[in-house]
Amino acid sequence: MGDSAARKPVYDPQDLEPLLISRQHAGDVDGMTALFEPDAVIDCGGGRFLRGREAIRRYYAEILASGRKFAVGEQRPALICGDLALTSTLFPDGDITSEVARRQSDGSWLWVIDRYSVA
C-alpha cells in the first residue's frame, strides 16, 4: 500500500511518529520503512535488534499481518542539536519510546535509532 514517489519528505522530526502511526494504521509497510535511514537500528525489546530497512520492513509486515495496531501516545517535544534530534512518546501504559533522527542532505529527517521502550 502507498506509493513512495507520492510521499513527501519529513522536514520536522516531530512528524515522524504521527506518520509512523498513521501509515501503520493504513497498512502501509513501505511508508513505515521509508521513515528510517537505510542502516537504521531498532531495539524491539527482549534482546531483539533489527538493522537495516529490509529487516525493519519484514518486522513491520509481521506486525501488520498480526492485526496489531500501534497505540497513540503523548509525543514529547523533540530535542534538536544540529543535525540530530531525540524524539520520544509516552504511552498510556507508561512505556516511553526514544528515537534518534538525523537531518538528511535535503533537509528532511529520518530515524536512525529507535528504542521501543526505555521504561
C-alpha positions as semicolon CSV with decimal commas, in nm:
position;residue;x (nm);y (nm);z (nm)
1;M;0,000;0,000;0,000
2;G;0,119;0,354;-0,063
3;D;0,333;0,496;-0,337
4;S;0,680;0,601;-0,226
5;A;0,704;0,850;-0,513
6;A;0,398;1,033;-0,374
7;R;0,542;1,054;-0,020
8;K;0,677;1,391;0,076
9;P;0,998;1,420;0,279
10;V;0,959;1,486;0,651
11;Y;1,104;1,828;0,734
12;D;1,018;1,827;1,106
13;P;1,132;1,537;1,328
14;Q;0,807;1,580;1,525
15;D;0,621;1,450;1,218
16;L;0,796;1,110;1,215
17;E;0,595;0,947;1,497
18;P;0,250;1,057;1,376
19;L;0,339;0,941;1,025
20;L;0,457;0,603;1,153
21;I;0,128;0,555;1,340
22;S;-0,093;0,672;1,052
23;R;0,094;0,461;0,797
24;Q;0,078;0,156;1,025
25;H;-0,296;0,202;1,077
26;A;-0,334;0,235;0,697
27;G;-0,134;-0,085;0,635
28;D;0,148;0,100;0,457
29;V;0,458;-0,110;0,538
30;D;0,673;0,063;0,276
31;G;0,569;0,403;0,411
32;M;0,665;0,300;0,763
33;T;1,001;0,169;0,647
34;A;1,068;0,488;0,448
35;L;1,088;0,682;0,776
36;F;1,422;0,514;0,858
37;E;1,773;0,552;0,721
38;P;1,900;0,253;0,519
39;D;2,116;0,122;0,808
40;A;1,884;0,222;1,093
41;V;1,864;0,011;1,409
42;I;1,551;-0,074;1,607
43;D;1,561;-0,217;1,958
44;C;1,232;-0,408;1,977
45;G;1,294;-0,518;2,334
46;G;1,364;-0,860;2,473
47;G;1,710;-0,862;2,315
48;R;1,572;-0,832;1,961
49;F;1,751;-0,580;1,740
50;L;1,678;-0,504;1,375
51;R;1,933;-0,346;1,143
52;G;1,857;-0,207;0,800
53;R;1,543;-0,129;0,607
54;E;1,483;-0,483;0,485
55;A;1,479;-0,625;0,840
56;I;1,262;-0,333;0,952
57;R;1,024;-0,390;0,663
58;R;0,990;-0,762;0,743
59;Y;0,919;-0,681;1,107
60;Y;0,651;-0,425;1,023
61;A;0,495;-0,666;0,774
62;E;0,472;-0,925;1,056
63;I;0,304;-0,672;1,284
64;L;0,054;-0,575;1,016
65;A;-0,022;-0,939;0,938
66;S;-0,092;-1,000;1,308
67;G;-0,352;-0,722;1,312
68;R;-0,177;-0,539;1,596
69;K;-0,214;-0,161;1,587
70;F;0,034;0,078;1,742
71;A;-0,109;0,286;2,024
72;V;-0,126;0,662;2,003
73;G;0,062;0,827;2,286
74;E;0,167;1,170;2,403
75;Q;0,455;1,281;2,186
76;R;0,720;1,474;2,374
77;P;0,883;1,780;2,213
78;A;1,185;1,686;2,003
79;L;1,524;1,785;2,137
80;I;1,725;1,908;1,838
81;C;2,100;1,967;1,828
82;G;2,238;2,042;1,484
83;D;2,158;1,751;1,255
84;L;2,036;1,519;1,532
85;A;1,701;1,506;1,708
86;L;1,582;1,300;2,002
87;T;1,214;1,214;1,973
88;S;1,004;1,025;2,226
89;T;0,648;0,929;2,308
90;L;0,477;0,845;2,638
91;F;0,209;0,578;2,604
92;P;-0,094;0,526;2,827
93;D;0,060;0,205;2,970
94;G;0,365;0,402;3,090
95;D;0,604;0,285;2,819
96;I;0,824;0,552;2,666
97;T;0,989;0,527;2,326
98;S;1,306;0,706;2,228
99;E;1,434;0,766;1,878
100;V;1,724;0,948;1,719
101;A;1,656;1,118;1,388
102;R;1,919;1,264;1,159
103;R;1,876;1,553;0,918
104;Q;1,942;1,439;0,563
105;S;2,130;1,637;0,297
106;D;1,798;1,765;0,154
107;G;1,690;1,896;0,497
108;S;1,447;1,613;0,565
109;W;1,461;1,390;0,873
110;L;1,482;1,010;0,907
111;W;1,517;0,793;1,214
112;V;1,850;0,617;1,260
113;I;1,787;0,461;1,604
114;D;1,456;0,353;1,757
115;R;1,416;0,204;2,104
116;Y;1,059;0,088;2,165
117;S;1,072;0,108;2,542
118;V;1,304;0,286;2,782
119;A;1,074;0,244;3,083
